[in-house]
Amino acid sequence: MSWVTRDAPRADELSSCIQCGLCLPSCPTFRLTGLETASPRGRLTAMSAVAAGRPVDSRFEEIMGACLQCRACEVVCPSFVPFGRAMEGARAEIAAQTSGVDRRLRRLVTARLLRSRMAVRLGTLAASIAQSSRLDRLAPGRIRGTVAGLRSLKGRPRSIVGRTRAAQGEKRGVAALLAGCVMDAWFGDVHTATVELLAAAGWEVVSPRGQTCCGALAAHDGWADDTRKMASVNMEAFRGMDLVVVNSAGCGAHMKEYDHWVDGGEELATRVADANEVVAEAIADGRLPRLSADGDRVAVQDPCHLRHVQRITDQPRAVLAAAGLTVVEIDPDGRCCGAAGIYSLLEPDMSRRLGSSKAEQVQATGALLVASANPGCEMQLRTYLSELGHTARVAHPVELYWEALQRAEGRAAVR
């Protein structure tokens, strides 16, 4: 059996790989294992074999499942192989040609429950109870690690869905903020900071009620039809907005590629901007201030889908520098932390090795602040820094800038 879905890797995508191997040093799983099948080149070879008639079997599923989809290989590829799209296509084939309880559970979580605000709220309530009662210590290791990486859910801000914030000063336009699924439920402080900074920069901020999960996790796990449905819903919800701001790197990367999923998707994709982009631009234009240095050092972690997919690296650093912080680099290559959506649950050993390594790199910087613009990365870093006994705080760059601005305004009011 060969491919059976419209989403399968295309022949021109697979044939564009020239087998040069320049991708190998950039691939986290190849670096850890040294296995050809754990490299982008090896995975593309496996896809080509299936395209030629080999079955989509458990071995193929294993090879594809071990990929983090960090897309670091795309940055160094001289042939511009669209590896991320090919991998999502391969996983769509796996989803279509395999079955089982685990498959149904994965679809339930990534493609169904994350679209339901009620389901996310119930999950958040359960996690909050586990946090406050320490029942998380009784949970299986994978779940326990996830709960350990959460921010405190006590007293979290309410949902931003349906809320509007007026622009301050001259209005530049209407900016819609993607609420997201876990961002709205678990990272409300980041939403608050984003909304306030956008308003201060002259944007009227809205978060429309009709929106849903961006669909990234469903796409990464192979649920293509569900992904298209979510993209279509969001295209309608954000119609007419001048700008669609996203403060989760994975969500923003996916929405900027909506043209791969639905007809007309490029119309929305071109209006999507990462929050770091918008805030950094406002700082550069003088609509938001640069603050005096306070001597604190912040280690910057580049989420893969911000660095490798959206190619955004300077803006988070500009935002942090404008907050008066001294930026410290963790590693020059921006290697994956091992979070990768639900990868930490599906491939816990590989995820742990990558997470522990990243935490050790952070600890070596001596910084007590860590900036990350993606929820999964933040949770991964917090989990493994905690295991090291390191007390560094992990937060979003935009959040750190907003807090610094509030402190500066408070000091000015006292004078």
N, C-alpha and C positions, 0 to 999 in steps of 0.2 A: 504494500500500500504506500502511496505517496501522499501528497498534500490533499486536503479535502475542504479547506475553507478559503474564502476570499482574502484572508489576512495572512496567508502563508508567505514566507520569505520569497521574494521574486528572484528569478534567474539572474537578472542583471545585477541585483544586490550581491548575490553570492559570488558571481563570476568576477566582480570588481576587486575582490581580494587577490593580491598578487603573491601571497604567501611569503612576504619579505621578513616577517618576524619583528618588525619595529614595535609592534604592539605589546610584545611579551613583557618587557620590563615595566610597562605601565599597568599591567593587569595584577590586581591584588591576589587573586586566587592562584595564578601561575607562580607568582613570587613565593607564595607560601608552600606550594606543593611541588613545583617543578614539572608538573604533568602537562603534556601537550593538550590533552583533552580539557584541561582547566584554563586554557588560553583562548583569546578571541579567535585566533587562527584555527585552533582545534575545534572550536564550537561551530565555526562556519563550515569546516570540512564535514562535520557530522550532519549539519543541515543539508549540505549538498548530497550526501549519501542518501538521506531520506528522500530528497527531491528526485533522486535517480531510481527510487523504488524500495529502499530498505524500510523496514517497519518503524513506526513510532513506538518503541518498546521501552521497557524500564531503564535500560542503559541510556537511551537517548534522553529520557526524562531526567535521569541523574545528572548527565552532562549539562543540560540546559538549566536545571534547578540550582546548580552550584554557582551560577553566574550572579554577581551582585547587581548587574545592570548599572554600574557606576559610570560607564561610557568614557572612561579615561582613555581607552583605546582609540576613540574617534578623534581625539585631539592630536594624536601623533601619526595617524594613518595617512600615508602619502596618496592613497587612492580614494580617500574620503568615503570609505565603506560605511553605510548607515547601519552600524551594528545594533544600535538600540532598537530600530524599527524591525530589523531581521529577528532579533531575539524575542520581541513581543509577538511577532508572527509565529515563531517556532512554538512559543508557549500557548498561543491560540490553538495551534494544531494539537498540542498535548491535551489541552482542555477538551477539544472536540473528539479526540480519539481514545481517551482513557476515562475511567470511571472509578468509583469507590467512595467510601464514606468520607475519607480525608478530602477528596476533591469537592464533594458537596459542602463540607464544612467551610472550606476555603472560599468557595463562591458565596456562601451565605454571609461570611464576614466581609470580604473585600468588595463584593458587588451588590450586596443587598442591605446588610445592617448599617453600613456606613452612609447609606443614602437616607436612612431613617433617623431623624433627630430624636424621636422617642427612644429608639434602641440605643443611640449614643448616650442619651441622658441616663438611661438605666445602667449602662455599662459604667458610666462615670460615677453614679451613686454607689455601685458595688465596689469600685476601686477606692472611693473615698472612705467607705466603711472599713475596707481592708487596711487602708493607711492608718486610720485613727485607732483601730482596735488591734493592730499588728497581726491580723489574721493572715496577711500576706506571707508570713513565715511558714504557714502550713500549706501553701500552694506549691504545685510542681515547680521545679527549678526555672523553667522558661518563663512561666507567668510571674514568678517571684521577682525575676530580674527586671521584667517590664514594669511592675509596680514600683520597684526600687528606683527606677529612672524617672518616675513622674515628679512633677512639681507638687507642692502641697495643694490639695484640692479643696481645702477648707477655706471658705470665704472667697472663692474665686468669683470674678466678675460675671454678670449675667450675659446671655447671648447677645451678640450685636445684630442678629438678623432682624430686619424691620426698623432699625434705628437710623436716624439722620443726624448729621452734625453740620451746622452752618459754617461756611467759609469765614475766615477772619480777614479783614481788609478787602483788597480788590479780588474779586472772584475770578479764578482761572478756568473753572469748569466743574463738571460733576465727576467725581471719582468713586467708583464702586469698589468696596472691599470684599473680597471673597471670604466668607465666614469659614468655609471648610468644615470638616467633620471633627477631628481631634483638636484642631486649632481653636475652634469655637468652644469646645467643651473643656479643654485642659490648659489652654494658653491664652486665656482672656486678657491677661496683662499685656501681652504682645499686641493684641487687637486694640486695646485702649491706647497704647503708645502710638500705634500706627494712625489711628483715627485722629488723635490730638495733633500730631505733627502734620498730617495732611491738611487739616483745617487751618493750622497756623501758617501753612505755606500757600493758602489761598484756595484750597479745594473744598467744595461742598461734598461731604462724604455720606454715602448711602450704602446699605447692605441689604439688597432686595430679598423679599420673602420667597420668591420663586426659585432661588438657587438651590443647588444640591452639591454633594461631594464632587470634586473635580474629575474623579475617575482614574487617577494615576495608579492606585493599588490594584484596581480591577484590570487595567491594561497590562501591568507588569506580571500579573498572574495568569493572563491569557483569556480573560472574559471579555472578548472584543465586542460582542453585541451589547452587553451591559455598559461598556465604556462609551459606545456610540450614543446610547440613550442618555447617559449623564451629560455628555458634551452637548447634545441637542437641547436639553433642559437649561443648561447654563447659557447657551447662546441666546435663548429667548429671554432669560432672566436679566442678562446684562445688555440687552439691546438698547441702543440710544445713549449709553454711558460714554463719556469722553475718554475715560481711563478705567481699567480694571486692575486694581492693585492687589498683589498677593504677597503675603509675608512668610510663606512656606516654600522653600526652594523646590521641593519635589512637585508641589501643586503648580507652581508657576511654570516650571519646565514643561509639564504635561500640557497645560493650557496654551502655551506658546506653540504647541504642535497639534492643536485641534484640527488643522487642515489635513492631517493624516487620517483623521477619524470620520469627519462629516463634511458633506458638501457645504461650501461657504464658510468652513471653519477658520479660514485665514482672516476673515473680516474681524472676528473676535481676537484671534491670536495676535494680530498686529496692535491691539489696544491693551494687551496685558503687559504689566511692568512689575518687577520685583520692588518691594518696599524700599530696599536699599538704594535702588536706582533713583526713585522719586525723591527720597530724603536727601541723598547726596547732591542731586541736581539743585534742590532748593537751597542747600547750604552754599553751593558754588555760586548761585545767583544772588545770594544775600537775603533770601526770603526767610531763611533760618540762620541763627547766629553760630559762629565758631566760639567755643568756650575756652577759658583759660585752662592750661594744663594743671592737673591736680596731683600728678606724680604716680597715679595708679597704673599698673601694667595690665594689659589684656592680651591673652593668647587667642589668635584667630584660627578657627577651624573652618575650612572651606567645604560646605556640603557638596557632594559630587554633582548634583543636578543644578547647582548654582555655578560651580567652576567649570565643569566639563560640558554641560548641555547649554546653559544660558551664557556661558563664558563671562561671568560676572565675578571679578576679583577685587578690582580697585575700589568700587563703591562702598562695600562694608568697611573697608579700612579707612576710607575718607570720613565716613559717619563716625567711627570710633575716635579718630583723631580729632574731629570737630567737637567731640564730647570731652576733650581734654585728656584723653587716655593715651598712654604710650603703647603702641602696637608691637606685639612680639609674635614672630612667626613660629609655627609648630613644626612644619616640614615643608620643604620647597616644592614637593610634587603634589601636595594635596591628596594624599592617598585616602582611600575609603576607610571610614571608622567601623564599618561592619554592620551598621543599622539596616540600611537598604530596605525600608518598608517592613514587610513581615519576614524578611530573611533571618532575623535573629531568632525567630520562632521555628523556622523551617530548617535552618542550617546552624544550629547553636554553637557547634564546635568551631567552625570557621569564623562565625561572628565574634565569638569570645576572643579568639586569637587576635583578630583585627582590633577589637575594642580595647583589649588590654594593652596592645602596642601603642595605640593612640593615646590612651590615658597616661602611659609612661612618658610619652613625648611631651604631653602637657605638663606633667609634674616636673620634668626636667627644665622647663622654662622658668619655674619659680613664680609664675603669675598666679594671682588669687582670683582673677576674673577670666572667664573663657567665653568667647562670643561665637555663636553658631546660629545660622539663619534657617534651620530646619528642625522640626520637632523630633523626628526620629533620631537625628544626630545628637541633639541636646540630651535626650533620654539615655542614649548609649554612653555618652561621655559621663553623665552623672552616675550611671551605674558602675562604671569601671573606675572612675576616680574615687568613688566611695569605697570600693574594694581595696584600693591602695591606701585608704585612710586620708586622702587628700581633700581638703575642705574648700577647694575652689568653687566659686559660684559660676554656673553656666547660664547664660542669658542671650537673648537676641540682640544684635547690634543696634537696631532701632529702639529697643527697650532701654538699653544702656544710655543712648543719647537722650531720650526723653527724661529719664531720671536725672541725668546731669543738668539738663535744662531746667527742670523743676527746682533743683537745689540752687542753681544760679539765680533764678527768679526770686526764690525765697530769701537769699542773702541780700539781693538788691532791695527787696521790700522792707527789710529790717533797717537798712541804712537811713 
